[in-house]
Amino acid sequence: MSVAYRVLFISTFAFIVCFAVWMAFGVIGIPIRHELHLNATEFGLLTATPILSGALLRLPLGIWTDRFGGRMVMTILLAATAIPVWLVSYATTLWQFLAIGLCLGAVGASFAVGTPYVARFFPANRRGFAMGFFGAGTSGAALNMFAAPAIVDALGWHAVPRIYAVALLATAAIFWVLSAPDPGVRSQQAPSMRQQFQVLRNPRVWKYCQYYSLTFGGFTALSVWMPQYFAGEYGLGIATASALAACFSLPAGALRAVGGALSDRFGAHALTWWVLWLAWIALFLLSYPQTQLIVQTVRGPTNFHIGLNVWMFTPLLFVLGVALAFGMASTFKYLGDDFSEALGIVTGIVGLAGGLGGFLLPILWGGLLDLLGIRSSAFMLLYGIVWVSLILIYFTEVRRISLRGRPTTSSPS
């Protein structure tokens, strides 16, 4: 096995573990919510807090990856975050969970470390695949959906963070042994911080932030929100609700590598445009609430029920997961093509935007649920965001880029 593929596999494994830990509150938050008697907004804040710190730390960790190398930064991150993860088992109040959650959320920043690290081992025409394959580590969210409920049923929720902390330490040791020195780490001629931040003047960076805040932010938020959604909407237990929620998070993670390969072949522009349309259609159907209608007929009033049962809802959620997976991969294909020399900091900036989207959405969903009492309002909000994004992409991209990803001859330059 070549060094490049060895690095890719071990980095993806490390990211899977990190993502499982990052999404832990999506499962253990259900018994914690019952213990602390949290409302929907407080539950949204509980699940979103680790996402916030994971988002904020992506920028500095992306910069440090450019300066010190992905191997060193990733190993330190894995080992250091094991401490707050272990401490979760001792928390007893909401503020303690929030404070510790901010610290353990650092594992979510591992994406900004691994993406530029693995990309530097591959040529430009294989970078979309490499970054997509590494991004498939988001399937750690699905791993958490299976592992955490089993641990909760067998040992109680307090055992989950302790087992996850040990897994982080073991992963740090394995990663250091099997990884390789970063070929992109800079020497004494490394640019200053001010020079690195010059990339923020490029409007393409902000455009890609918008794409990623929707695709990755939506994926992350739904990964922590769906177990309790299934439990509340369909009256399921934690294990069953988490298993069905994995129908969203598993394909969204595993198929990201396929999205990277498609981006290499057809271009990031075309793939992003079409998958957002797919997401828009799926969200339109998922948004419809459970509705009871009374129709006055010639034979008297007749009751009708309109709504998705669990067997209709889950396949639509799967389709949405596939769409977001391809959208995440196509966004990073943009970055690999346009910012290969400053991939660390740009990955950090775009990842920060995606993480902030994942932080805000559960809180907004919780507020909407407390206000309206309609669980599908979460999908209504996301549907509106996708619709606005499609309009923006049309005017900034589609009128200038053909649907096959090639510049049009008639559009303005």
C-alpha positions in Angstrom: 0.0 0.0 0.0 1.4 3.4 -0.9 2.0 6.1 1.7 -0.8 8.2 0.3 -3.5 5.6 0.7 -2.2 4.5 4.1 -2.5 8.1 5.3 -6.0 8.4 3.8 -7.3 5.3 5.5 -5.9 6.0 9.0 -7.0 9.6 8.8 -10.5 8.6 7.8 -10.6 6.1 10.7 -9.5 8.9 13.1 -12.2 11.2 11.7 -14.8 8.5 12.1 -14.0 8.2 15.8 -13.9 12.0 16.2 -17.3 12.4 14.6 -18.9 9.7 16.7 -17.7 11.5 19.8 -18.8 14.9 18.4 -22.4 13.6 17.9 -22.6 11.8 21.2 -25.2 14.2 22.7 -27.6 13.3 19.9 -28.1 10.0 21.7 -27.2 10.5 25.4 -29.0 13.8 25.3 -32.3 11.9 25.3 -31.9 10.4 28.8 -30.1 13.6 30.0 -33.2 15.6 28.8 -35.5 13.4 30.9 -33.2 13.7 34.0 -32.9 17.5 33.8 -36.5 18.1 32.5 -35.3 20.2 29.5 -37.6 21.8 27.0 -37.0 21.6 23.3 -34.9 24.8 23.2 -32.7 23.7 26.0 -32.3 20.3 24.4 -31.3 22.1 21.1 -28.7 24.1 23.0 -27.3 21.0 24.7 -26.8 19.1 21.4 -25.6 22.2 19.6 -22.9 23.4 22.1 -20.2 20.9 21.0 -20.9 21.8 17.4 -20.2 25.5 18.2 -16.7 24.9 19.6 -15.9 22.4 16.8 -16.8 25.1 14.3 -14.8 27.9 16.0 -11.7 25.8 16.4 -11.6 24.8 12.7 -10.0 28.0 11.6 -7.0 28.0 14.1 -6.5 24.3 13.6 -6.5 24.8 9.8 -3.8 27.4 10.2 -1.8 25.2 12.5 -2.1 22.3 10.1 -0.5 24.5 7.4 2.3 25.5 9.8 3.0 22.3 11.8 1.6 19.5 9.7 -1.5 17.4 10.0 0.2 14.4 11.7 1.2 16.4 14.8 -2.0 18.5 15.1 -4.3 15.5 14.7 -2.5 13.4 17.3 -2.5 16.2 19.9 -6.2 16.9 19.2 -7.2 13.2 19.7 -5.3 12.9 23.0 -6.3 16.2 24.5 -10.0 15.9 23.9 -10.2 12.6 25.7 -10.1 14.6 29.0 -13.4 16.6 28.6 -15.1 13.6 27.0 -14.4 11.6 30.2 -15.7 14.4 32.4 -19.1 14.4 30.8 -20.0 11.4 32.9 -19.6 13.5 36.1 -21.9 16.4 35.0 -25.2 16.8 36.8 -26.6 20.2 35.7 -27.2 21.9 32.3 -24.5 24.5 32.7 -21.9 21.7 33.4 -22.9 19.8 30.3 -22.7 23.0 28.3 -19.3 24.0 29.6 -17.8 20.5 29.1 -19.5 20.3 25.7 -17.7 23.3 24.6 -14.4 21.6 25.4 -15.2 18.2 23.9 -16.5 19.9 20.8 -12.9 20.4 19.7 -13.0 16.9 18.1 -15.3 18.3 15.5 -12.4 20.5 14.3 -10.5 17.4 13.2 -12.0 17.9 9.8 -10.0 21.1 9.2 -6.9 19.1 10.1 -7.4 15.9 8.1 -8.8 17.5 4.9 -5.7 19.5 3.9 -3.4 16.7 5.3 -4.7 14.0 3.1 -5.2 16.3 0.1 -1.4 17.0 -0.1 -0.7 13.4 -0.7 -2.7 13.3 -3.9 -2.4 14.9 -7.4 -5.0 17.6 -8.4 -7.1 15.2 -10.5 -7.5 12.8 -7.5 -8.0 15.4 -4.8 -11.8 15.4 -5.0 -11.8 11.7 -4.4 -9.3 11.9 -1.5 -11.1 14.7 0.3 -14.5 13.0 -0.3 -13.2 9.7 1.0 -11.8 11.4 4.1 -15.1 13.3 4.5 -16.9 9.9 4.6 -15.6 9.9 8.2 -18.8 11.8 9.0 -20.3 8.3 9.0 -19.1 8.3 12.5 -22.4 9.9 13.3 -24.1 6.6 12.2 -21.6 4.6 14.3 -22.7 6.7 17.3 -26.3 5.9 16.5 -25.6 2.2 16.9 -22.8 2.2 19.6 -24.2 4.7 22.1 -27.7 3.2 22.4 -26.2 -0.3 23.0 -24.0 1.1 25.7 -26.8 3.1 27.3 -29.0 -0.1 27.4 -26.2 -2.2 28.9 -24.4 0.2 31.2 -26.3 3.5 31.3 -25.5 6.7 29.6 -22.6 7.6 31.9 -20.6 4.8 30.4 -20.8 6.3 26.9 -18.3 9.2 27.4 -15.9 7.0 29.4 -15.7 4.4 26.6 -15.4 7.2 24.0 -12.6 8.8 25.9 -10.6 5.5 25.9 -11.3 5.2 22.1 -9.9 8.6 21.5 -6.6 7.8 23.3 -6.3 4.5 21.4 -6.9 6.2 18.1 -4.3 8.9 18.9 -1.6 6.1 19.4 -2.6 4.2 16.2 -2.7 7.4 14.1 0.8 8.5 15.1 2.2 5.1 14.3 0.6 4.6 10.9 0.5 8.2 9.6 3.3 10.0 7.8 4.9 13.4 7.9 2.9 16.1 6.2 4.5 16.9 2.8 2.9 20.4 2.9 4.2 21.6 6.2 6.1 24.8 5.7 9.6 25.7 6.8 11.0 28.9 8.3 9.6 30.8 5.3 6.0 30.2 6.5 3.8 33.2 5.8 2.7 35.4 8.6 -0.8 35.2 10.0 -1.7 38.5 8.2 -0.5 37.0 4.9 -2.6 33.9 5.5 -5.7 35.9 6.1 -5.4 37.7 2.8 -7.4 34.9 1.3 -10.5 36.3 3.0 -10.5 39.0 0.4 -11.4 36.5 -2.3 -15.2 36.5 -2.7 -15.2 32.8 -3.7 -14.3 31.9 -0.1 -17.6 33.4 1.1 -19.5 31.7 -1.6 -18.2 28.4 -0.6 -19.0 29.2 3.1 -22.6 29.6 2.1 -22.7 26.3 0.3 -21.1 24.5 3.2 -23.1 26.1 5.9 -26.2 24.5 4.2 -24.8 21.1 3.3 -22.6 20.3 6.3 -24.5 22.4 8.7 -27.8 20.7 7.8 -26.1 17.3 8.0 -24.6 17.9 11.4 -27.7 19.4 12.9 -30.0 16.6 11.6 -27.6 14.0 12.9 -28.0 15.2 16.5 -31.7 16.1 16.1 -33.2 13.0 14.4 -33.0 10.4 17.2 -35.2 12.5 19.5 -37.4 13.4 16.4 -38.1 9.7 15.7 -38.7 9.1 19.4 -41.1 12.0 19.8 -42.9 11.8 16.4 -43.4 8.0 16.2 -43.1 7.0 19.9 -40.0 4.8 19.4 -37.4 3.7 22.0 -33.9 5.1 22.0 -32.3 2.1 20.2 -34.9 2.0 17.4 -35.0 5.8 17.0 -31.2 5.9 16.7 -31.1 3.0 14.2 -33.6 4.7 12.0 -31.8 8.0 12.3 -28.7 6.2 11.0 -30.5 5.8 7.7 -29.8 9.5 7.3 -26.3 9.8 8.8 -24.8 6.6 7.4 -25.3 7.4 3.6 -24.5 11.0 4.2 -21.1 9.9 5.4 -20.4 6.8 3.4 -21.4 8.3 0.0 -19.3 11.4 0.4 -16.5 9.7 -1.3 -18.8 9.0 -4.3 -19.7 12.7 -4.3 -16.0 13.5 -4.5 -15.5 11.2 -7.4 -18.5 12.7 -9.2 -17.1 16.1 -8.6 -13.8 15.1 -10.2 -15.7 13.8 -13.3 -18.5 16.3 -13.8 -17.3 19.4 -11.9 -18.3 20.9 -8.6 -20.7 23.5 -10.1 -23.0 20.9 -11.8 -23.1 18.5 -8.8 -23.9 21.3 -6.3 -26.7 22.6 -8.4 -28.5 19.3 -9.0 -28.1 17.9 -5.4 -29.6 21.1 -3.9 -32.7 20.5 -6.1 -32.9 17.0 -4.8 -32.7 18.2 -1.3 -35.4 20.8 -2.0 -37.8 18.2 -3.2 -37.1 15.9 -0.3 -37.5 18.7 2.3 -40.8 19.8 0.7 -42.3 16.3 1.4 -40.7 16.0 4.8 -42.0 19.4 5.9 -45.7 18.4 5.7 -47.0 17.9 9.3 -49.3 15.2 10.5 -52.8 16.6 9.5 -56.3 15.5 10.4 -59.0 16.8 7.9 -62.8 16.8 8.3 -64.6 16.9 4.9 -68.3 17.6 4.8 -69.7 15.0 2.3 -73.3 14.2 1.3 -73.2 11.4 3.8 -71.9 13.6 6.6 -68.5 14.5 7.9 -65.6 12.2 6.9 -62.2 12.2 8.6 -59.0 12.1 6.6 -55.4 11.8 7.8 -52.5 13.2 5.8 -48.9 12.6 6.9 -45.8 10.5 6.6 -45.6 7.3 8.5 -42.2 6.1 9.7 -41.8 3.8 6.6 -42.4 6.7 4.2 -40.5 9.3 6.3 -37.2 7.2 6.6 -36.6 6.7 2.8 -37.1 10.4 2.2 -34.6 11.1 5.0 -32.2 8.8 3.2 -32.5 10.7 0.0 -31.9 14.0 1.8 -28.8 12.4 3.4 -27.4 11.4 0.0 -28.0 14.9 -1.4 -26.2 16.6 1.5 -23.3 14.1 1.2 -22.7 15.0 -2.4 -23.1 18.7 -1.7 -20.4 18.5 1.1 -18.0 16.7 -1.3 -18.6 19.1 -4.2 -17.9 22.1 -1.9 -14.5 20.8 -1.0 -13.8 20.0 -4.6 -14.1 23.7 -5.2 -11.6 24.3 -2.5 -9.1 21.8 -3.7 -9.2 23.3 -7.2 -9.1 27.0 -6.3 -7.0 27.2 -3.1 -4.6 24.3 -3.1 -1.8 26.5 -1.8 -3.8 27.8 1.2 -6.0 24.8 1.8 -5.5 24.7 5.5 -6.8 28.1 6.3 -9.5 28.0 3.7 -10.7 24.7 5.0 -10.8 26.2 8.4 -12.8 29.2 7.3 -15.3 27.2 5.3 -15.5 24.5 7.9 -16.2 27.2 10.5 -19.2 28.4 8.4 -20.5 24.8 8.2 -20.1 24.2 11.9 -21.9 27.5 12.8 -24.8 26.3 10.6 -24.9 23.1 12.5 -24.8 25.0 15.8 -27.6 27.4 15.0 -30.1 25.0 13.4 -30.8 22.8 16.5 -31.4 25.9 18.6 -33.7 27.4 16.0 -35.6 24.1 15.6 -36.0 23.8 19.4 -37.4 27.3 19.5 -39.8 26.6 16.6 -41.0 23.4 18.3 -41.6 25.2 21.6 -43.4 28.0 19.7 -45.5 26.1 17.1 -45.6 22.5 18.6 -45.0 21.1 15.1 -41.9 18.8 14.8 -41.7 19.0 11.1 -41.1 22.8 11.4 -37.4 21.8 11.5 -37.7 20.7 7.9 -39.8 23.7 7.0 -37.0 26.0 8.1 -34.3 24.0 6.2 -36.6 23.9 3.1 -36.7 27.7 3.1 -32.9 27.9 3.4 -32.4 25.6 0.5 -34.8 27.6 -1.6 -32.9 30.9 -0.9 -29.6 29.1 -1.7 -30.9 27.8 -5.0 -31.8 31.4 -6.0 -28.4 32.6 -5.0 -26.6 29.8 -6.9 -28.7 30.5 -10.0 -27.7 34.1 -10.2 -24.0 33.6 -9.2 -23.2 30.2 -10.9 -25.8 28.7 -13.2 -26.0 31.7 -15.5 -22.3 31.6 -16.0 -21.6 27.9 -15.8 -23.3 25.2 -17.9 -25.0 22.4 -16.2 -22.1 20.1 -17.1 -19.7 22.4 -15.3 -18.2 24.2 -18.4 -18.3 28.0 -18.8 -21.1 29.2 -21.2 -20.1 31.3 -24.1 -23.1 33.6 -24.0 -23.1 34.6 -20.4 -21.1 37.6 -19.1 -17.6 37.1 -17.8 
